[in-house]
């Protein structure tokens, strides 16, 4: 099974990144904060990406 052909591969990856970010945010300070920013920021960016591309295409 290829990565792009799987229906649930990308949503599962986004869910895992979110869970990792939330877990890291609860664990502590220091590099845990960086890990939580990445774990929560990447799924947020992926969610907003189509909206940004859509608004640029309409301009």
Secondary structure, DSSP 8 states (H G I E B T S, - for coil): --TTT-SSHHHHHHHHHHHHHHHHHHH-STHHHHHHHHHHHHHHHHHHHHHHHHHHHH-
